[in-house]
Amino acid sequence: MTHATSETATAIMRANDRGGYTVPTAGLYPYQWNWDSAFAALGFAAFDRDRAWRELETIFEGQWADGMAPHIIFRNHDPSYFPGPDIWGSNTEPPSSGHSQPPVVAIVARWLVETGDREDLRRAHALFPRLMAWHGWWHRERDPDETGLVAIIHPWESGRDNCPDWDAGMERITIPDDLGAYHRRDTDWVAADQRPTHETYDRYLTMVKFGRECGWDHKRIYRDGPFLMADPCVQFVLMRADRDLAVLAERFEDDAARRTIADWIARDAEGAQALWNDAAGGFVAREMRTGALVDAITNASMLAFFGGAGTRAQQAELADQARQILDLCRFGFPSWDPRRPGFEQRRYWRGPVWSVMNWMIAGGLDAAGHADLATRIRHDTRALVRQSGFFEYFDPLTGDGLGGPDFTWTAAIDLALEHEFGAAAAA
């Protein structure tokens, strides 16, 4: 990264700072998003370590009594975003959405501790009970039968909102007659061919309607809700985050937490095997009501290395799949296999490259001994920014920047890669 690019990334982080928390980008996303903030902390650590911790801490200012850290905290009401707090109806303070997002925070917190000093340890120790409560929520509410396989109740909970992974579950949803008219705001900011379709949004809002009308009773949503799928991204991020949380528990000499986390970790690996699809040659999403497996590799499949999932043979097969897919792309790693139907190189999560996914994929590949693949993905991640700027996502075939501009987590990951933050970390 050139010095000028580094200065631009830092300037974007500062411009999107709203006083202790960041917004992903002005206009399109005017609130605080959960995993966006976790990745933002990596960027802040390059020039303001206190600010990095503050970013993580503000995520938990919206934590629910049951332990859930919601995916959006609606600070400073902004009518330019839809669906806002009135649509969610969570009745929380601060107002928030009704489900979560991939639990990245423990991963970043552990990295800050292991590269920091006593102040970092103190901040992590203060945050630790909230992290335990959130991980406990994932294992209890999204895996109530203790199978080791966690589920999501909305594509937005995955963070990979519009991936073809969810098509099987989305097709099962009946849009109610009383859904009502609404005006999407995202297409006011970004071209419609880069965003989910209107029919997709109808289904998104149908799921929110169900949650709101049952008072966000997560046990009922799991059993009776309109959508329930297992996501390799959430599964593998939780697996990695559980192991990083175990390392923190060891540092804090918390025996009770160590025993609890050990139970989670033991179930995690077994649950992950339910996502393996021999025909696809990798870990894929699963429709929980029918047990049907998706038949395509995604960038989330590649997080198996990051999460430490799979046998040696499975990881070897997955690495081979990665090489085949990368051979077809100018820039990796695409969010959907370009060899499969449904690949759209410019539409949100149906083909484009995402810097945050690449950061996790590369770290996992390094830890698993695939340095060549890790180097390729890091190189592509930085080259995309140099070619097109700090966009939300990128076309894997042309490198064009897509979605929102001046994007916080894209800037943060560039700073992280420049400073080699977490580049080859392994739990």
C-alpha positions as CSV (number, residue, x, y, z in Angstrom):
1,M,0.0,0.0,0.0
2,T,1.3,3.4,-0.9
3,H,1.6,6.1,1.8
4,A,-1.2,8.1,0.0
5,T,-3.5,5.0,0.1
6,S,-2.8,4.5,3.8
7,E,-3.6,8.2,4.5
8,T,-6.9,7.8,2.5
9,A,-7.9,4.7,4.5
10,T,-7.2,6.6,7.8
11,A,-9.2,9.6,6.6
12,I,-12.1,7.3,5.7
13,M,-12.0,5.8,9.2
14,R,-12.1,9.2,10.8
15,A,-14.8,10.6,8.5
16,N,-17.1,7.6,9.4
17,D,-16.4,8.0,13.1
18,R,-19.5,9.1,14.9
19,G,-18.0,9.4,18.3
20,G,-17.0,6.0,19.7
21,Y,-18.6,4.0,16.9
22,T,-18.4,4.1,13.1
23,V,-21.0,3.9,10.4
24,P,-20.1,1.7,7.4
25,T,-20.5,4.6,5.0
26,A,-22.4,7.8,5.0
27,G,-25.9,7.8,3.5
28,L,-26.3,4.1,2.6
29,Y,-25.6,2.8,6.1
30,P,-26.1,5.6,8.7
31,Y,-26.1,3.4,11.8
32,Q,-23.8,1.0,13.7
33,W,-23.4,-2.5,12.3
34,N,-22.1,-5.3,14.6
35,W,-19.4,-7.0,12.6
36,D,-18.6,-3.9,10.6
37,S,-17.5,-2.4,14.0
38,A,-15.4,-5.4,14.9
39,F,-13.4,-5.1,11.7
40,A,-13.3,-1.3,12.1
41,A,-11.4,-1.9,15.3
42,L,-8.6,-3.6,13.3
43,G,-8.2,-0.4,11.3
44,F,-8.3,1.9,14.3
45,A,-5.6,-0.2,15.9
46,A,-3.2,1.0,13.2
47,F,-3.3,4.5,14.6
48,D,-5.4,4.8,17.7
49,R,-5.5,1.7,20.0
50,D,-7.8,3.3,22.5
51,R,-10.3,4.0,19.7
52,A,-10.1,0.4,18.6
53,W,-11.2,-0.8,22.0
54,R,-13.9,1.8,22.2
55,E,-15.3,0.5,18.9
56,L,-15.6,-3.0,20.3
57,E,-17.1,-1.7,23.6
58,T,-19.9,0.3,21.8
59,I,-21.1,-2.9,20.2
60,F,-22.2,-4.1,23.6
61,E,-24.0,-0.9,24.5
62,G,-26.9,-2.5,22.6
63,Q,-26.6,-6.0,24.1
64,W,-30.0,-7.6,25.0
65,A,-30.7,-9.0,28.4
66,D,-30.5,-12.5,26.9
67,G,-27.0,-11.9,25.7
68,M,-27.6,-11.2,22.1
69,A,-25.5,-8.4,20.5
70,P,-27.9,-7.1,17.7
71,H,-26.7,-6.6,14.1
72,I,-27.8,-2.9,14.1
73,I,-27.9,-0.3,16.8
74,F,-30.1,2.6,15.7
75,R,-28.2,5.6,17.1
76,N,-29.3,9.1,16.0
77,H,-32.4,8.4,14.0
78,D,-31.8,8.8,10.3
79,P,-34.8,8.5,7.9
80,S,-32.5,7.8,5.0
81,Y,-32.3,4.1,6.1
82,F,-34.9,1.4,5.7
83,P,-36.0,-0.6,7.6
84,G,-35.5,1.6,10.6
85,P,-36.3,0.9,14.3
86,D,-40.1,1.3,13.9
87,I,-40.1,-1.6,11.5
88,W,-38.1,-3.8,13.8
89,G,-40.1,-3.0,16.9
90,S,-37.6,-4.5,19.3
91,N,-38.5,-2.1,22.1
92,T,-34.9,-1.8,23.3
93,E,-32.8,1.1,24.4
94,P,-30.9,2.0,22.4
95,P,-33.2,0.9,19.6
96,S,-31.8,-2.1,17.7
97,S,-32.6,-4.9,15.2
98,G,-34.0,-8.2,16.3
99,H,-31.2,-10.6,15.4
100,S,-27.4,-10.8,15.4
101,Q,-24.4,-11.0,13.1
102,P,-21.3,-13.2,12.8
103,P,-19.5,-13.0,16.2
104,V,-16.1,-11.5,15.2
105,V,-15.4,-9.5,18.3
106,A,-13.6,-12.2,20.4
107,I,-11.2,-12.7,17.5
108,V,-10.2,-9.1,17.3
109,A,-10.1,-8.8,21.1
110,R,-7.7,-11.7,21.4
111,W,-5.5,-10.2,18.7
112,L,-5.4,-6.8,20.6
113,V,-4.5,-8.6,23.8
114,E,-1.7,-10.7,22.3
115,T,-0.1,-7.7,20.6
116,G,-0.7,-5.2,23.4
117,D,0.1,-4.4,27.0
118,R,-1.6,-4.5,30.4
119,E,-4.2,-1.9,29.3
120,D,-5.3,-4.2,26.5
121,L,-5.6,-7.0,28.9
122,R,-7.7,-4.8,31.2
123,R,-10.1,-3.8,28.5
124,A,-10.5,-7.4,27.3
125,H,-11.2,-8.5,30.9
126,A,-13.9,-5.9,31.3
127,L,-15.5,-7.0,28.0
128,F,-15.2,-10.8,28.7
129,P,-18.5,-11.3,30.5
130,R,-20.4,-9.7,27.6
131,L,-18.5,-11.9,25.1
132,M,-19.4,-15.0,27.1
133,A,-23.1,-14.0,27.2
134,W,-23.1,-13.4,23.5
135,H,-21.5,-16.7,22.6
136,G,-23.8,-18.4,25.1
137,W,-26.7,-16.8,23.3
138,W,-25.5,-18.3,19.9
139,H,-25.1,-21.7,21.3
140,R,-28.4,-21.6,23.2
141,E,-30.8,-19.8,20.9
142,R,-29.4,-20.8,17.5
143,D,-28.6,-24.4,18.5
144,P,-31.3,-25.3,21.1
145,D,-30.8,-29.0,20.5
146,E,-27.1,-28.8,21.2
147,T,-26.1,-30.4,17.9
148,G,-23.1,-28.1,17.4
149,L,-24.7,-26.7,14.3
150,V,-25.9,-23.1,14.7
151,A,-28.6,-21.6,12.5
152,I,-29.6,-18.2,11.3
153,I,-33.2,-16.9,11.2
154,H,-32.7,-14.3,8.5
155,P,-30.1,-13.9,5.7
156,W,-29.2,-10.5,7.3
157,E,-28.0,-12.4,10.4
158,S,-25.3,-14.1,8.2
159,G,-23.9,-10.8,7.1
160,R,-23.9,-12.3,3.6
161,D,-27.4,-10.9,3.0
162,N,-28.1,-11.8,-0.7
163,C,-26.0,-14.8,-1.3
164,P,-27.6,-17.6,-3.5
165,D,-27.0,-19.8,-0.4
166,W,-30.3,-18.5,0.9
167,D,-32.4,-19.1,-2.2
168,A,-33.6,-22.5,-1.0
169,G,-34.9,-21.1,2.3
170,M,-36.2,-17.9,0.7
171,E,-38.3,-19.9,-1.8
172,R,-40.2,-21.5,1.2
173,I,-41.4,-18.0,2.4
174,T,-45.0,-16.9,1.6
175,I,-45.2,-13.1,1.4
176,P,-48.3,-12.1,3.4
177,D,-51.0,-9.9,1.8
178,D,-50.7,-7.4,4.6
179,L,-47.0,-6.8,4.3
180,G,-47.8,-3.2,3.2
181,A,-46.1,-0.8,0.8
182,Y,-42.6,0.5,1.5
183,H,-39.9,2.5,0.0
184,R,-36.5,1.0,-0.1
185,R,-33.7,3.4,0.6
186,D,-30.7,1.4,-0.6
187,T,-31.4,1.8,-4.3
188,D,-31.5,5.6,-3.7
189,W,-27.8,5.4,-3.1
190,V,-26.6,2.4,-5.2
191,A,-27.7,1.1,-8.7
192,A,-30.4,-1.5,-8.5
193,D,-28.4,-4.1,-10.4
194,Q,-25.9,-4.1,-7.5
195,R,-28.6,-4.7,-4.9
196,P,-31.2,-7.4,-3.9
197,T,-34.3,-7.5,-6.0
198,H,-37.7,-6.2,-4.8
199,E,-39.1,-9.7,-4.4
200,T,-36.1,-10.6,-2.2
201,Y,-36.8,-7.5,0.0
202,D,-40.4,-8.6,0.4
203,R,-39.2,-11.9,1.9
204,Y,-36.7,-10.1,4.1
205,L,-39.5,-8.0,5.5
206,T,-41.7,-11.0,5.9
207,M,-39.1,-12.5,8.3
208,V,-38.9,-9.2,10.2
209,K,-42.6,-9.0,10.5
210,F,-42.8,-12.5,12.0
211,G,-40.1,-11.6,14.5
212,R,-41.8,-8.3,15.5
213,E,-45.2,-9.9,15.9
214,C,-43.9,-12.7,18.2
215,G,-42.0,-10.1,20.3
216,W,-38.6,-11.4,19.1
217,D,-39.1,-14.7,20.9
218,H,-36.1,-16.5,19.6
219,K,-37.2,-19.9,20.7
220,R,-40.4,-19.5,18.7
221,I,-38.6,-18.0,15.7
222,Y,-36.2,-21.0,15.6
223,R,-39.0,-23.5,15.8
224,D,-41.8,-21.8,13.8
225,G,-40.2,-18.9,11.9
226,P,-40.3,-18.6,8.1
227,F,-36.6,-19.1,7.6
228,L,-34.0,-21.3,9.2
229,M,-30.7,-22.2,7.6
230,A,-27.2,-23.1,8.8
231,D,-24.5,-20.7,7.5
232,P,-20.8,-21.7,7.0
233,C,-19.8,-18.1,7.8
234,V,-21.5,-18.0,11.1
235,Q,-20.5,-21.6,12.0
236,F,-16.8,-21.1,11.2
237,V,-16.5,-17.6,12.7
238,L,-18.1,-18.9,15.9
239,M,-15.7,-21.8,15.9
240,R,-12.8,-19.5,15.6
241,A,-14.2,-17.0,18.1
242,D,-14.9,-19.8,20.7
243,R,-11.2,-20.8,20.5
244,D,-10.1,-17.2,20.9
245,L,-12.4,-16.8,23.8
246,A,-10.9,-19.9,25.4
247,V,-7.5,-18.3,25.1
248,L,-8.8,-15.2,26.9
249,A,-10.4,-17.3,29.6
250,E,-7.0,-19.0,30.1
251,R,-5.4,-15.5,30.5
252,F,-8.0,-14.5,33.0
253,E,-7.7,-17.9,34.9
254,D,-11.5,-18.3,34.7
255,D,-12.1,-22.0,35.2
256,A,-15.9,-21.9,34.9
257,A,-15.6,-20.1,31.6
258,R,-12.9,-22.5,30.3
259,R,-15.2,-25.5,31.1
260,T,-18.2,-23.9,29.3
261,I,-16.2,-22.9,26.3
262,A,-14.6,-26.4,26.1
263,D,-18.1,-27.8,25.8
264,W,-18.9,-25.4,23.0
265,I,-15.7,-26.2,21.1
266,A,-16.3,-29.9,21.3
267,R,-19.8,-29.5,19.7
268,D,-18.6,-27.0,17.1
269,A,-16.4,-29.4,15.2
270,E,-19.1,-32.1,15.1
271,G,-21.8,-29.7,14.0
272,A,-19.6,-28.4,11.1
273,Q,-19.6,-31.8,9.5
274,A,-23.3,-31.5,8.8
275,L,-22.3,-28.8,6.3
276,W,-20.0,-30.9,4.2
277,N,-21.3,-31.7,0.7
278,D,-19.3,-34.4,-1.2
279,A,-20.8,-33.3,-4.5
280,A,-19.7,-29.7,-4.0
281,G,-16.4,-30.6,-2.6
282,G,-16.7,-28.3,0.4
283,F,-18.7,-27.0,3.3
284,V,-22.0,-25.3,2.2
285,A,-25.2,-23.8,3.6
286,R,-27.9,-26.1,4.8
287,E,-31.7,-25.7,4.9
288,M,-32.6,-26.7,8.4
289,R,-36.2,-27.7,7.9
290,T,-35.5,-30.1,5.1
291,G,-31.8,-30.9,5.6
292,A,-31.0,-30.0,2.0
293,L,-27.5,-28.9,1.3
294,V,-26.6,-26.1,-1.2
295,D,-24.5,-27.4,-4.0
296,A,-22.0,-24.5,-4.5
297,I,-18.8,-23.2,-3.0
298,T,-18.8,-19.7,-1.6
299,N,-16.2,-17.4,0.1
300,A,-17.9,-18.6,3.4
301,S,-16.9,-22.2,2.5
302,M,-13.3,-21.0,2.6
303,L,-13.6,-19.9,6.2
304,A,-13.3,-23.6,7.2
305,F,-9.6,-23.0,7.4
306,F,-10.2,-19.9,9.7
307,G,-12.5,-21.9,11.9
308,G,-10.3,-25.0,12.0
309,A,-13.0,-27.2,10.5
310,G,-12.8,-30.4,8.5
311,T,-10.5,-33.4,8.2
312,R,-7.2,-33.3,6.4
313,A,-8.8,-34.8,3.3
314,Q,-11.7,-32.2,3.4
315,Q,-9.3,-29.3,3.7
316,A,-7.2,-30.6,0.8
317,E,-10.3,-30.9,-1.3
318,L,-11.4,-27.4,-0.3
319,A,-7.9,-26.0,-1.2
320,D,-8.2,-27.6,-4.6
321,Q,-11.6,-26.0,-5.1
322,A,-10.1,-22.6,-4.2
323,R,-7.4,-22.9,-6.8
324,Q,-9.9,-23.8,-9.5
325,I,-12.2,-20.9,-8.6
326,L,-9.3,-18.4,-8.4
327,D,-8.1,-19.5,-11.9
328,L,-11.4,-18.2,-13.2
329,C,-11.2,-14.8,-11.5
330,R,-9.0,-11.8,-12.0
331,F,-9.5,-11.0,-8.3
332,G,-10.4,-13.4,-5.5
333,F,-12.2,-14.5,-3.6
334,P,-15.7,-14.4,-5.2
335,S,-18.8,-14.7,-2.9
336,W,-20.3,-17.4,-5.2
337,D,-18.7,-20.0,-7.4
338,P,-18.4,-18.6,-11.0
339,R,-18.8,-22.2,-12.3
340,R,-22.3,-22.4,-10.9
341,P,-25.7,-21.0,-11.9
342,G,-26.7,-17.9,-10.0
343,F,-23.3,-16.2,-10.3
344,E,-23.7,-12.4,-10.8
345,Q,-20.4,-10.6,-10.7
346,R,-21.9,-7.2,-9.7
347,R,-24.9,-8.0,-7.5
348,Y,-24.6,-7.9,-3.7
349,W,-23.1,-11.1,-2.3
350,R,-24.0,-13.1,-5.5
351,G,-20.5,-12.9,-6.9
352,P,-18.5,-9.9,-5.7
353,V,-15.3,-9.9,-3.6
354,W,-15.4,-8.6,0.0
355,S,-12.2,-7.4,1.8
356,V,-13.4,-8.6,5.2
357,M,-14.0,-12.1,4.0
358,N,-10.6,-12.1,2.3
359,W,-8.9,-11.1,5.5
360,M,-10.3,-14.1,7.3
361,I,-9.8,-16.5,4.4
362,A,-6.2,-15.6,4.0
363,G,-5.5,-15.9,7.7
364,G,-7.0,-19.4,7.8
365,L,-5.2,-20.5,4.6
366,D,-1.9,-19.3,6.1
367,A,-2.5,-21.3,9.3
368,A,-3.4,-24.4,7.3
369,G,-0.2,-24.2,5.3
370,H,-1.5,-22.8,2.0
371,A,0.7,-19.7,1.9
372,D,0.4,-19.4,-1.9
373,L,-3.3,-19.1,-1.7
374,A,-3.2,-16.7,1.2
375,T,-0.6,-14.5,-0.6
376,R,-2.8,-14.4,-3.7
377,I,-5.9,-13.3,-1.8
378,R,-4.1,-10.6,0.2
379,H,-2.5,-9.3,-3.0
380,D,-5.9,-9.2,-4.7
381,T,-7.5,-7.4,-1.8
382,R,-5.0,-4.6,-1.9
383,A,-4.9,-4.4,-5.7
384,L,-8.7,-3.9,-5.8
385,V,-8.4,-0.8,-3.6
386,R,-5.5,0.6,-5.6
387,Q,-7.4,0.1,-8.8
388,S,-10.9,1.2,-7.7
389,G,-10.9,2.8,-4.3
390,F,-12.4,1.9,-0.9
391,F,-15.7,0.5,-2.1
392,E,-18.0,-1.9,-0.2
393,Y,-17.4,-4.8,-2.6
394,F,-15.8,-5.4,-6.0
395,D,-16.4,-7.2,-9.3
396,P,-14.1,-10.3,-9.3
397,L,-13.7,-10.3,-13.1
398,T,-13.0,-6.6,-13.7
399,G,-12.1,-5.2,-10.3
400,D,-14.7,-2.4,-10.5
401,G,-15.8,-0.9,-7.2
402,L,-19.4,-1.6,-6.2
403,G,-21.9,-0.7,-3.5
404,G,-21.1,2.1,-1.1
405,P,-18.0,4.3,-1.5
406,D,-15.5,5.3,1.3
407,F,-16.4,2.1,3.2
408,T,-15.1,1.7,6.7
409,W,-14.3,-2.0,6.8
410,T,-12.6,-1.9,3.4
411,A,-10.4,0.9,4.7
412,A,-9.9,-1.0,8.0
413,I,-8.8,-4.2,6.2
414,D,-6.4,-2.3,4.0
415,L,-4.8,-0.8,7.1
416,A,-4.7,-4.3,8.8
417,L,-3.0,-5.8,5.7
418,E,-0.5,-3.0,5.6
419,H,0.5,-3.7,9.2
420,E,0.0,-7.4,8.9
421,F,-2.6,-7.5,11.6
422,G,-3.8,-11.0,12.2
423,A,-2.2,-12.1,8.9
424,A,-1.3,-15.6,10.0
425,A,-2.8,-15.9,13.4
426,A,-4.1,-19.3,14.5
427,A,-5.8,-20.5,17.6
